[in-house]
Amino acid sequence: HGDGMEAGGPKGSSGIGTAQDAILRFVVPADGQYSINATFSRYDQKLPSVTLSLRKNDATVWSKSIKVNDTTTYSERRTISCRRGDTLDFVYSYSGVVGWDWLSTDFTIARTR
């Protein structure tokens, strides 16, 4: 939330049809170290798997695949060095044909220095 946030693609579910990634993008406003916290879990499960990942520019920082019937709440915490204009993308990837499947997510990005 705040400067640099952009949302693109579907909002949490791609509907019925072929799989499409949904992306929440943060554009880094200033050089520095950024603390990134993500908490996520799957609910209303109708698909084989869903993957949530964090990408810095084109490189994957972390990725977690959540299988059907997995109701675990997962957390990822990282501090990474960023330059102004870098992009941090939270990417929701659905496997195969998409129905109605949702992730509960909470993301925090904060500049630490």
PyMOL commands that set and color helices and strands:
alter all, ss='L'
color gray80, all
select strands_A, chain A and resi 5-8+17-18+22-27+32-43+49-56+59-67+74-82+87-94+97-98+102-111
alter strands_A, ss='S'
color yellow, strands_A
deselect
rebuild
show_as cartoon
